[in-house]
Amino acid sequence: MMANHMVLPGTLNPNMPRRALLLAGASALGANDRVRGAIIGSGGRGRLLTSEFKEIGAEMAAVCDVYRPNLEAGLKAASTGARSFTDYRRVLDDRSIDVVVVATPDHWHARMVIDAVSAGKDVYVEKPMAHTPDEGFRIIDAVRKTNRIVQVGTQRRSFPLFQEAKQVRDTAGLGDVRLVNGWWYNHQAAVSSKKAFEGDIDWKAWLGTAPKRDADPARFFNWYYYWDYSGGLMIGQAAHIIDSVVWMMNASLPSAVVVGATRPNLDGVEVSETTTMCLEYPENFLATFTVGYKAMRYSGTLDQLTGYHGSKARLDVGRESYALYREDPKAAELKPALAKSEPGTFNSATRMHIRNFLECVKSRKEPNAPVEAGQATNVALCMAMEALRRGVRMRWNAAARRMEG
């Protein structure tokens, strides 16, 4: 995550050795070759992904982080003998590394993905794919130019229960769906992390292209809730739900977005934990999504639901369940015509998504969450962030490929 001598996303890194640039056209691995991977950003999510990649059979041979405690913890999670790095560009120089996993704060995703595919690496990048619409388009251009495999970490696309729900949506005769409404309710502590730095950190490298600020552990440990680096739970949770809506509805980019929010109820942060976004789609439907993390506590089985309201039937999709309700105006209580519930199974979704990625690395087939799908969600989320920050209705100018308010 080093910030020195860097170039804008979408351009090749002039400091990258020529041998690395030539790898952009590297051939695929053989079917029996063991994939060698590297994690870039070995915080909590990065370490979980490291463990999952190892479980499936990848050798996690390198760990990169600019914060020493995270780096050391990442090495413990990685394969025996893994090399350590503080500059991700040096990871990309290593010709023995086949894939990189990008699990940094959102504002670093685009640059790292673009540099990685330009160096001949395949990439698994955590959601959201990018932090601005333009970054997303640059990722698409780089990936298609280099013919690399990039999987965005929206794991519902690889989860069998959601794949079944998608089939129900496509074939069960819902009629015209003009409204999709989703929610994600739970609870969080009233204060943000007050941790101090517990080891060396390259603060300049961590900031990257974000606005320059003095080293601040509050921003580092709570980066999720600051506009410079992400968009709070609104973005983190909507990255999953809006992606699934786009997938289920075969939708394109939204035409307009508005957002409402309370003031933040988490101490010292910028982004509220209680928001509602409304997205207008050119396919003639509205999608609303509410995040409420000052609600009562729910189990992971019950904390989210998305309803697809058709003119003939409604499909409800939860984290680990779906149910189809047919129209019956005379009924005092609706019973599902089709339903499935598998409590406790969603933890396997990430592993399934990684497996799909690694299979595609070897086969060179398109993964379940390609960059175009990632960009459809990224644009929606960026419009939501800007709508909330500015207090306006943001519109998408398709011809100019930019949002306007």
Secondary structure as a PSIPRED ss2 file (coil, helix, strand):
# PSIPRED VFORMAT (PSIPRED V4.0)

   1 M C   1.000  0.000  0.000
   2 M C   1.000  0.000  0.000
   3 A C   1.000  0.000  0.000
   4 N C   1.000  0.000  0.000
   5 H C   1.000  0.000  0.000
   6 M C   1.000  0.000  0.000
   7 V C   1.000  0.000  0.000
   8 L C   1.000  0.000  0.000
   9 P C   1.000  0.000  0.000
  10 G C   1.000  0.000  0.000
  11 T C   1.000  0.000  0.000
  12 L C   1.000  0.000  0.000
  13 N C   1.000  0.000  0.000
  14 P C   1.000  0.000  0.000
  15 N C   1.000  0.000  0.000
  16 M C   1.000  0.000  0.000
  17 P C   1.000  0.000  0.000
  18 R H   0.000  1.000  0.000
  19 R H   0.000  1.000  0.000
  20 A H   0.000  1.000  0.000
  21 L H   0.000  1.000  0.000
  22 L H   0.000  1.000  0.000
  23 L H   0.000  1.000  0.000
  24 A H   0.000  1.000  0.000
  25 G H   0.000  1.000  0.000
  26 A C   1.000  0.000  0.000
  27 S C   1.000  0.000  0.000
  28 A C   1.000  0.000  0.000
  29 L C   1.000  0.000  0.000
  30 G C   1.000  0.000  0.000
  31 A C   1.000  0.000  0.000
  32 N C   1.000  0.000  0.000
  33 D C   1.000  0.000  0.000
  34 R C   1.000  0.000  0.000
  35 V C   1.000  0.000  0.000
  36 R E   0.000  0.000  1.000
  37 G E   0.000  0.000  1.000
  38 A E   0.000  0.000  1.000
  39 I E   0.000  0.000  1.000
  40 I E   0.000  0.000  1.000
  41 G C   1.000  0.000  0.000
  42 S C   1.000  0.000  0.000
  43 G C   1.000  0.000  0.000
  44 G H   0.000  1.000  0.000
  45 R H   0.000  1.000  0.000
  46 G H   0.000  1.000  0.000
  47 R H   0.000  1.000  0.000
  48 L H   0.000  1.000  0.000
  49 L H   0.000  1.000  0.000
  50 T H   0.000  1.000  0.000
  51 S H   0.000  1.000  0.000
  52 E H   0.000  1.000  0.000
  53 F H   0.000  1.000  0.000
  54 K H   0.000  1.000  0.000
  55 E H   0.000  1.000  0.000
  56 I H   0.000  1.000  0.000
  57 G C   1.000  0.000  0.000
  58 A C   1.000  0.000  0.000
  59 E E   0.000  0.000  1.000
  60 M E   0.000  0.000  1.000
  61 A E   0.000  0.000  1.000
  62 A E   0.000  0.000  1.000
  63 V E   0.000  0.000  1.000
  64 C E   0.000  0.000  1.000
  65 D C   1.000  0.000  0.000
  66 V C   1.000  0.000  0.000
  67 Y E   0.000  0.000  1.000
  68 R H   0.000  1.000  0.000
  69 P H   0.000  1.000  0.000
  70 N H   0.000  1.000  0.000
  71 L H   0.000  1.000  0.000
  72 E H   0.000  1.000  0.000
  73 A H   0.000  1.000  0.000
  74 G H   0.000  1.000  0.000
  75 L H   0.000  1.000  0.000
  76 K H   0.000  1.000  0.000
  77 A H   0.000  1.000  0.000
  78 A C   1.000  0.000  0.000
  79 S C   1.000  0.000  0.000
  80 T C   1.000  0.000  0.000
  81 G C   1.000  0.000  0.000
  82 A C   1.000  0.000  0.000
  83 R E   0.000  0.000  1.000
  84 S E   0.000  0.000  1.000
  85 F E   0.000  0.000  1.000
  86 T C   1.000  0.000  0.000
  87 D C   1.000  0.000  0.000
  88 Y H   0.000  1.000  0.000
  89 R H   0.000  1.000  0.000
  90 R H   0.000  1.000  0.000
  91 V H   0.000  1.000  0.000
  92 L H   0.000  1.000  0.000
  93 D H   0.000  1.000  0.000
  94 D C   1.000  0.000  0.000
  95 R C   1.000  0.000  0.000
  96 S C   1.000  0.000  0.000
  97 I C   1.000  0.000  0.000
  98 D C   1.000  0.000  0.000
  99 V E   0.000  0.000  1.000
 100 V E   0.000  0.000  1.000
 101 V E   0.000  0.000  1.000
 102 V E   0.000  0.000  1.000
 103 A C   1.000  0.000  0.000
 104 T C   1.000  0.000  0.000
 105 P C   1.000  0.000  0.000
 106 D H   0.000  1.000  0.000
 107 H H   0.000  1.000  0.000
 108 W H   0.000  1.000  0.000
 109 H H   0.000  1.000  0.000
 110 A H   0.000  1.000  0.000
 111 R H   0.000  1.000  0.000
 112 M H   0.000  1.000  0.000
 113 V H   0.000  1.000  0.000
 114 I H   0.000  1.000  0.000
 115 D H   0.000  1.000  0.000
 116 A H   0.000  1.000  0.000
 117 V H   0.000  1.000  0.000
 118 S H   0.000  1.000  0.000
 119 A C   1.000  0.000  0.000
 120 G C   1.000  0.000  0.000
 121 K C   1.000  0.000  0.000
 122 D E   0.000  0.000  1.000
 123 V E   0.000  0.000  1.000
 124 Y E   0.000  0.000  1.000
 125 V E   0.000  0.000  1.000
 126 E C   1.000  0.000  0.000
 127 K C   1.000  0.000  0.000
 128 P C   1.000  0.000  0.000
 129 M C   1.000  0.000  0.000
 130 A C   1.000  0.000  0.000
 131 H C   1.000  0.000  0.000
 132 T C   1.000  0.000  0.000
 133 P H   0.000  1.000  0.000
 134 D H   0.000  1.000  0.000
 135 E H   0.000  1.000  0.000
 136 G H   0.000  1.000  0.000
 137 F H   0.000  1.000  0.000
 138 R H   0.000  1.000  0.000
 139 I H   0.000  1.000  0.000
 140 I H   0.000  1.000  0.000
 141 D H   0.000  1.000  0.000
 142 A H   0.000  1.000  0.000
 143 V H   0.000  1.000  0.000
 144 R H   0.000  1.000  0.000
 145 K H   0.000  1.000  0.000
 146 T H   0.000  1.000  0.000
 147 N C   1.000  0.000  0.000
 148 R C   1.000  0.000  0.000
 149 I C   1.000  0.000  0.000
 150 V E   0.000  0.000  1.000
 151 Q E   0.000  0.000  1.000
 152 V E   0.000  0.000  1.000
 153 G C   1.000  0.000  0.000
 154 T C   1.000  0.000  0.000
 155 Q H   0.000  1.000  0.000
 156 R H   0.000  1.000  0.000
 157 R H   0.000  1.000  0.000
 158 S H   0.000  1.000  0.000
 159 F C   1.000  0.000  0.000
 160 P H   0.000  1.000  0.000
 161 L H   0.000  1.000  0.000
 162 F H   0.000  1.000  0.000
 163 Q H   0.000  1.000  0.000
 164 E H   0.000  1.000  0.000
 165 A H   0.000  1.000  0.000
 166 K H   0.000  1.000  0.000
 167 Q H   0.000  1.000  0.000
 168 V H   0.000  1.000  0.000
 169 R H   0.000  1.000  0.000
 170 D H   0.000  1.000  0.000
 171 T H   0.000  1.000  0.000
 172 A C   1.000  0.000  0.000
 173 G C   1.000  0.000  0.000
 174 L C   1.000  0.000  0.000
 175 G C   1.000  0.000  0.000
 176 D C   1.000  0.000  0.000
 177 V E   0.000  0.000  1.000
 178 R E   0.000  0.000  1.000
 179 L E   0.000  0.000  1.000
 180 V E   0.000  0.000  1.000
 181 N E   0.000  0.000  1.000
 182 G E   0.000  0.000  1.000
 183 W E   0.000  0.000  1.000
 184 W E   0.000  0.000  1.000
 185 Y E   0.000  0.000  1.000
 186 N C   1.000  0.000  0.000
 187 H E   0.000  0.000  1.000
 188 Q C   1.000  0.000  0.000
 189 A C   1.000  0.000  0.000
 190 A C   1.000  0.000  0.000
 191 V E   0.000  0.000  1.000
 192 S C   1.000  0.000  0.000
 193 S C   1.000  0.000  0.000
 194 K C   1.000  0.000  0.000
 195 K C   1.000  0.000  0.000
 196 A C   1.000  0.000  0.000
 197 F C   1.000  0.000  0.000
 198 E C   1.000  0.000  0.000
 199 G C   1.000  0.000  0.000
 200 D C   1.000  0.000  0.000
 201 I E   0.000  0.000  1.000
 202 D C   1.000  0.000  0.000
 203 W H   0.000  1.000  0.000
 204 K H   0.000  1.000  0.000
 205 A H   0.000  1.000  0.000
 206 W H   0.000  1.000  0.000
 207 L H   0.000  1.000  0.000
 208 G C   1.000  0.000  0.000
 209 T C   1.000  0.000  0.000
 210 A C   1.000  0.000  0.000
 211 P C   1.000  0.000  0.000
 212 K C   1.000  0.000  0.000
 213 R C   1.000  0.000  0.000
 214 D C   1.000  0.000  0.000
 215 A C   1.000  0.000  0.000
 216 D C   1.000  0.000  0.000
 217 P H   0.000  1.000  0.000
 218 A H   0.000  1.000  0.000
 219 R H   0.000  1.000  0.000
 220 F H   0.000  1.000  0.000
 221 F H   0.000  1.000  0.000
 222 N C   1.000  0.000  0.000
 223 W H   0.000  1.000  0.000
 224 Y H   0.000  1.000  0.000
 225 Y H   0.000  1.000  0.000
 226 Y C   1.000  0.000  0.000
 227 W C   1.000  0.000  0.000
 228 D C   1.000  0.000  0.000
 229 Y C   1.000  0.000  0.000
 230 S C   1.000  0.000  0.000
 231 G C   1.000  0.000  0.000
 232 G H   0.000  1.000  0.000
 233 L H   0.000  1.000  0.000
 234 M H   0.000  1.000  0.000
 235 I H   0.000  1.000  0.000
 236 G H   0.000  1.000  0.000
 237 Q H   0.000  1.000  0.000
 238 A H   0.000  1.000  0.000
 239 A H   0.000  1.000  0.000
 240 H H   0.000  1.000  0.000
 241 I H   0.000  1.000  0.000
 242 I H   0.000  1.000  0.000
 243 D H   0.000  1.000  0.000
 244 S H   0.000  1.000  0.000
 245 V H   0.000  1.000  0.000
 246 V H   0.000  1.000  0.000
 247 W H   0.000  1.000  0.000
 248 M H   0.000  1.000  0.000
 249 M H   0.000  1.000  0.000
 250 N C   1.000  0.000  0.000
 251 A C   1.000  0.000  0.000
 252 S C   1.000  0.000  0.000
 253 L C   1.000  0.000  0.000
 254 P C   1.000  0.000  0.000
 255 S C   1.000  0.000  0.000
 256 A E   0.000  0.000  1.000
 257 V E   0.000  0.000  1.000
 258 V E   0.000  0.000  1.000
 259 V E   0.000  0.000  1.000
 260 G E   0.000  0.000  1.000
 261 A E   0.000  0.000  1.000
 262 T C   1.000  0.000  0.000
 263 R C   1.000  0.000  0.000
 264 P C   1.000  0.000  0.000
 265 N C   1.000  0.000  0.000
 266 L C   1.000  0.000  0.000
 267 D E   0.000  0.000  1.000
 268 G C   1.000  0.000  0.000
 269 V C   1.000  0.000  0.000
 270 E C   1.000  0.000  0.000
 271 V C   1.000  0.000  0.000
 272 S C   1.000  0.000  0.000
 273 E C   1.000  0.000  0.000
 274 T E   0.000  0.000  1.000
 275 T E   0.000  0.000  1.000
 276 T E   0.000  0.000  1.000
 277 M E   0.000  0.000  1.000
 278 C E   0.000  0.000  1.000
 279 L E   0.000  0.000  1.000
 280 E E   0.000  0.000  1.000
 281 Y E   0.000  0.000  1.000
 282 P C   1.000  0.000  0.000
 283 E C   1.000  0.000  0.000
 284 N C   1.000  0.000  0.000
 285 F E   0.000  0.000  1.000
 286 L E   0.000  0.000  1.000
 287 A E   0.000  0.000  1.000
 288 T E   0.000  0.000  1.000
 289 F E   0.000  0.000  1.000
 290 T E   0.000  0.000  1.000
 291 V E   0.000  0.000  1.000
 292 G E   0.000  0.000  1.000
 293 Y C   1.000  0.000  0.000
 294 K E   0.000  0.000  1.000
 295 A C   1.000  0.000  0.000
 296 M C   1.000  0.000  0.000
 297 R C   1.000  0.000  0.000
 298 Y C   1.000  0.000  0.000
 299 S C   1.000  0.000  0.000
 300 G C   1.000  0.000  0.000
 301 T C   1.000  0.000  0.000
 302 L C   1.000  0.000  0.000
 303 D C   1.000  0.000  0.000
 304 Q E   0.000  0.000  1.000
 305 L E   0.000  0.000  1.000
 306 T E   0.000  0.000  1.000
 307 G E   0.000  0.000  1.000
 308 Y E   0.000  0.000  1.000
 309 H E   0.000  0.000  1.000
 310 G E   0.000  0.000  1.000
 311 S C   1.000  0.000  0.000
 312 K C   1.000  0.000  0.000
 313 A E   0.000  0.000  1.000
 314 R E   0.000  0.000  1.000
 315 L E   0.000  0.000  1.000
 316 D E   0.000  0.000  1.000
 317 V E   0.000  0.000  1.000
 318 G E   0.000  0.000  1.000
 319 R C   1.000  0.000  0.000
 320 E C   1.000  0.000  0.000
 321 S E   0.000  0.000  1.000
 322 Y E   0.000  0.000  1.000
 323 A E   0.000  0.000  1.000
 324 L E   0.000  0.000  1.000
 325 Y E   0.000  0.000  1.000
 326 R E   0.000  0.000  1.000
 327 E C   1.000  0.000  0.000
 328 D C   1.000  0.000  0.000
 329 P C   1.000  0.000  0.000
 330 K C   1.000  0.000  0.000
 331 A C   1.000  0.000  0.000
 332 A C   1.000  0.000  0.000
 333 E C   1.000  0.000  0.000
 334 L C   1.000  0.000  0.000
 335 K C   1.000  0.000  0.000
 336 P C   1.000  0.000  0.000
 337 A C   1.000  0.000  0.000
 338 L E   0.000  0.000  1.000
 339 A E   0.000  0.000  1.000
 340 K E   0.000  0.000  1.000
 341 S E   0.000  0.000  1.000
 342 E C   1.000  0.000  0.000
 343 P C   1.000  0.000  0.000
 344 G C   1.000  0.000  0.000
 345 T C   1.000  0.000  0.000
 346 F C   1.000  0.000  0.000
 347 N C   1.000  0.000  0.000
 348 S H   0.000  1.000  0.000
 349 A H   0.000  1.000  0.000
 350 T H   0.000  1.000  0.000
 351 R H   0.000  1.000  0.000
 352 M H   0.000  1.000  0.000
 353 H H   0.000  1.000  0.000
 354 I H   0.000  1.000  0.000
 355 R H   0.000  1.000  0.000
 356 N H   0.000  1.000  0.000
 357 F H   0.000  1.000  0.000
 358 L H   0.000  1.000  0.000
 359 E H   0.000  1.000  0.000
 360 C H   0.000  1.000  0.000
 361 V H   0.000  1.000  0.000
 362 K H   0.000  1.000  0.000
 363 S H   0.000  1.000  0.000
 364 R C   1.000  0.000  0.000
 365 K C   1.000  0.000  0.000
 366 E C   1.000  0.000  0.000
 367 P C   1.000  0.000  0.000
 368 N C   1.000  0.000  0.000
 369 A C   1.000  0.000  0.000
 370 P C   1.000  0.000  0.000
 371 V H   0.000  1.000  0.000
 372 E H   0.000  1.000  0.000
 373 A H   0.000  1.000  0.000
 374 G H   0.000  1.000  0.000
 375 Q H   0.000  1.000  0.000
 376 A H   0.000  1.000  0.000
 377 T H   0.000  1.000  0.000
 378 N H   0.000  1.000  0.000
 379 V H   0.000  1.000  0.000
 380 A H   0.000  1.000  0.000
 381 L H   0.000  1.000  0.000
 382 C H   0.000  1.000  0.000
 383 M H   0.000  1.000  0.000
 384 A H   0.000  1.000  0.000
 385 M H   0.000  1.000  0.000
 386 E H   0.000  1.000  0.000
 387 A H   0.000  1.000  0.000
 388 L H   0.000  1.000  0.000
 389 R H   0.000  1.000  0.000
 390 R H   0.000  1.000  0.000
 391 G C   1.000  0.000  0.000
 392 V C   1.000  0.000  0.000
 393 R C   1.000  0.000  0.000
 394 M E   0.000  0.000  1.000
 395 R E   0.000  0.000  1.000
 396 W E   0.000  0.000  1.000
 397 N E   0.000  0.000  1.000
 398 A C   1.000  0.000  0.000
 399 A C   1.000  0.000  0.000
 400 A C   1.000  0.000  0.000
 401 R C   1.000  0.000  0.000
 402 R E   0.000  0.000  1.000
 403 M E   0.000  0.000  1.000
 404 E E   0.000  0.000  1.000
 405 G C   1.000  0.000  0.000
